[in-house]
Amino acid sequence: MIPEAGKKAPDFTAPTDVDDALKLSSLRGRPVVLFFYPKDDTSGCTVEACSFRDTLPRFDGLDAVILGVSPDSVKSHKKFKEKFKLPYRLVADTDHAIAEKYGVWGEKSMYGRKYWGILRTTFVIDKDGKIAKVFEKVKPENHAADVAAAVESLK
């Protein structure tokens, strides 16, 4: 079940592409954008990741932290980040425990085949660690601009 706006964001500690163990609650005091995406270096995920990269100046002015989360390994994240010059951390959720906490690990369907994976979703978390906005069934194009507007509204 996806946590609702107004609820405390589920905390987690996980490895990132910069070889650290990131604890979400350590970012309190700043707004956080947590975007869940299915897979590094795939078409839709690349569009989404690059849109956050290209919109970063708006987020920097808001002191916001951007975090991309997928089930890919740290090694995969490093290659993806380098290839597309992504200036924010990517969180490795290889056992999809974080995705499950956020209710975004679910059944999907492609070409009639059912499988489990990440449901593309973004959470805006306020400086107090509460979920301010949830974007479900995200369309990668122009998504970052909508998220930036949500972060701006927290001011």
C-alpha positions as CSV (number, residue, x, y, z in Angstrom):
1,M,0.0,0.0,0.0
2,I,1.4,3.4,-1.0
3,P,1.8,5.7,2.0
4,E,-0.4,8.8,1.7
5,A,0.5,12.4,1.8
6,G,0.7,13.6,5.4
7,K,2.2,10.3,6.7
8,K,5.8,9.9,7.8
9,A,8.0,8.7,5.0
10,P,9.2,5.1,5.7
11,D,12.9,5.3,6.7
12,F,15.6,3.1,5.1
13,T,19.3,2.6,4.8
14,A,20.7,1.4,1.5
15,P,23.8,1.5,-0.6
16,T,24.2,4.2,-3.3
17,D,26.3,4.7,-6.4
18,V,28.8,6.8,-4.3
19,D,29.6,3.7,-2.1
20,D,27.9,5.0,0.9
21,A,25.0,3.7,3.0
22,L,22.3,6.4,2.8
23,K,19.8,6.7,5.6
24,L,16.8,8.7,4.5
25,S,16.1,10.2,7.9
26,S,19.6,11.8,7.8
27,L,18.3,14.2,5.2
28,R,15.7,15.8,7.5
29,G,15.7,19.5,7.3
30,R,15.7,19.4,3.4
31,P,13.0,18.4,1.0
32,V,13.6,15.0,-0.7
33,V,12.4,13.8,-4.0
34,L,12.4,10.0,-4.1
35,F,11.7,8.7,-7.5
36,F,11.3,4.9,-8.1
37,Y,12.1,3.7,-11.6
38,P,12.2,0.1,-13.0
39,K,15.6,-0.3,-14.6
40,D,18.9,1.6,-15.4
41,D,19.6,2.5,-19.0
42,T,16.2,1.6,-20.4
43,S,14.3,4.1,-22.6
44,G,11.6,5.4,-20.2
45,C,13.9,5.4,-17.2
46,T,16.6,7.2,-19.0
47,V,14.1,9.9,-20.1
48,E,13.0,10.3,-16.5
49,A,16.5,10.3,-15.0
50,C,17.7,12.9,-17.5
51,S,14.7,15.1,-16.9
52,F,15.6,15.3,-13.3
53,R,19.2,16.1,-14.3
54,D,18.0,18.8,-16.6
55,T,15.7,20.3,-14.0
56,L,18.3,20.2,-11.2
57,P,18.8,24.0,-11.1
58,R,15.2,24.4,-9.9
59,F,15.8,21.8,-7.2
60,D,19.1,23.3,-6.1
61,G,17.4,26.6,-5.5
62,L,15.1,24.8,-3.1
63,D,17.9,22.9,-1.3
64,A,16.1,19.7,-2.3
65,V,17.8,16.3,-2.5
66,I,17.0,14.1,-5.5
67,L,17.3,10.3,-5.1
68,G,16.6,7.7,-7.8
69,V,15.7,4.2,-6.6
70,S,15.6,1.0,-8.6
71,P,16.4,-2.7,-8.0
72,D,19.7,-2.4,-10.0
73,S,23.1,-3.0,-8.3
74,V,25.5,-0.3,-7.2
75,K,27.7,-1.2,-10.2
76,S,24.8,-0.8,-12.7
77,H,23.9,2.6,-11.1
78,K,27.5,3.8,-11.4
79,K,27.5,3.0,-15.2
80,F,24.1,4.6,-15.7
81,K,25.1,7.7,-13.8
82,E,28.4,8.1,-15.7
83,K,26.8,7.5,-19.1
84,F,24.1,10.2,-18.6
85,K,26.1,12.5,-16.2
86,L,23.4,12.2,-13.5
87,P,24.3,14.6,-10.7
88,Y,22.3,13.0,-7.9
89,R,22.6,9.7,-6.0
90,L,21.0,6.4,-7.1
91,V,19.9,4.0,-4.4
92,A,20.4,0.3,-5.0
93,D,17.2,-1.5,-3.8
94,T,18.3,-5.0,-5.0
95,D,16.0,-6.9,-2.7
96,H,13.1,-4.4,-3.4
97,A,12.7,-3.9,0.3
98,I,12.4,-0.1,0.0
99,A,10.0,-0.4,-2.9
100,E,7.8,-2.7,-0.8
101,K,7.8,-0.2,2.1
102,Y,6.6,2.4,-0.3
103,G,4.0,0.2,-1.9
104,V,5.6,0.4,-5.4
105,W,6.6,-3.2,-5.9
106,G,3.7,-4.7,-7.8
107,E,2.4,-6.9,-10.6
108,K,3.0,-5.5,-14.1
109,S,2.1,-6.7,-17.5
110,M,4.0,-6.5,-20.8
111,Y,2.9,-8.2,-24.0
112,G,0.5,-10.3,-22.0
113,R,3.2,-11.6,-19.7
114,K,2.7,-10.8,-16.0
115,Y,5.7,-10.1,-13.7
116,W,6.7,-8.2,-10.6
117,G,8.5,-4.9,-10.7
118,I,8.7,-1.3,-9.8
119,L,5.6,0.8,-10.3
120,R,7.0,4.1,-11.5
121,T,6.2,6.5,-8.6
122,T,7.7,9.6,-7.1
123,F,7.4,10.9,-3.5
124,V,8.0,14.4,-2.4
125,I,9.1,14.4,1.2
126,D,9.0,17.6,3.2
127,K,11.8,18.8,5.5
128,D,10.1,17.2,8.5
129,G,10.2,13.7,6.9
130,K,6.5,13.6,5.9
131,I,5.2,12.7,2.5
132,A,3.9,15.9,0.9
133,K,2.9,14.6,-2.5
134,V,2.7,11.3,-4.3
135,F,2.9,11.0,-8.1
136,E,1.6,7.6,-9.3
137,K,1.7,6.0,-12.8
138,V,4.4,8.6,-13.7
139,K,4.9,9.4,-17.4
140,P,8.7,10.1,-17.7
141,E,8.5,13.1,-20.1
142,N,8.3,16.5,-18.2
143,H,7.7,14.7,-14.9
144,A,10.6,16.5,-13.2
145,A,9.0,19.9,-13.9
146,D,5.8,18.8,-12.1
147,V,7.8,17.5,-9.2
148,A,9.8,20.7,-9.0
149,A,6.5,22.7,-8.8
150,A,5.4,20.4,-5.9
151,V,8.7,21.1,-4.1
152,E,8.3,24.8,-4.7
153,S,4.9,24.7,-3.1
154,L,6.4,23.5,0.2
155,K,8.1,26.9,0.7
